[in-house]
Amino acid sequence: MPRYDLIIIGSGPAGLSAALTAKNRNLDFLLFGSRHISEKVQKAHLITNYLGLPEISGARLADTFLKQIDQEEIPIREDRIAAVYSMGDYFTVQAGSEYLEASAVILAAGVSQAKSYPGEAGLLGQGVSYCATCDAAFFRGKPVAVIGGSPKEEGEASFLADVASSVTYFPLYREDTSLPDSVHVIREKVIDVTKEGKLVQVVTEQNTYPFDGVFILRASIAPDQLVPGIRTENGRVVVNRNMQTNLPGLFAAGDITGTPYQYMKAAGEGNVAAIRAAGYILEKKK
């Protein structure tokens, strides 16, 4: 299994700032996120308090970020991060269908806006998954459901159609779907995910549907669901001034650590997190 010094999760200002610092510190690292950078940044009409870039639109700021990342030849991997496990003196990160190891991890994935279903957390790994490409093999030839938070999740539902015996798709958005004919689309509001015997049930306002597996696909996963054992308060990751969480070697930066939700603050925290992570990694190597 590949072992890296550092894995950075998130490609907003915090994650990109951390990546630049990691590159300057000659760390062996991976950056996971999207080349569209942060949706929050992209949609900002005008930013007036970013030092050195007065009155810049969010789209232009994102282009500036990406240009610098490309100049430094830092690739952005777009694999879905399904889980981060603390193994004591290192971390295992589930990225798509691949498992990676790292001495340290920086969480910079922003704020998760989606609320969990009441029965969701207790069923993770027991029929509920956050990544179709990661866990599809466990449900080969079995009926599954996908709860899709946005049209981009349709790709994973299409992938499952070639593996599972049947796929039922519950879109959480109003746009038309573009899926294979074999995927059954149900437009009912999902209110819970439960379990009856060996089957996981998707509960809507109208009906209850049983499946062998249910994939809940959102743009982001709440940090306490992504990282077992991480300390959070009111949905934010608790950190000290070194951006260190309660788990040794795990750092967090940006909006995921709470207010103020400012681009300058996020970039600064990303820089601090990477500096402290580099120090942590150096001590481990001694």
Buried (B, 14 or more C-beta within 10 A) or exposed (E): EEEBBBBBBBBBBBBBBBBBBBBEBEBEBBBBBBEEBBBBBBEBEEBEEBEEEEEBBBBBBBBBBBEEBEEEEBEBBEBBBBBBBBEEEBBBBBBBBEBBBBBBBBBBBBBBEEEBBEBBEEBBEEBBBBBBBBBBEBBEEEBBBBBBBEBEBBBBBBBBBEBBEBBBBBBBEEEEBEBEEEBBBBEBEBEEBBBEEEBBBBBBEEEEBBBBBBBBBBBBBBBBBBBEEBEBEEBBBBBEEEBBBBBEBBBBBBBBBBEEEBBEBBBBBBBBBBBBBBEBBEEBEE
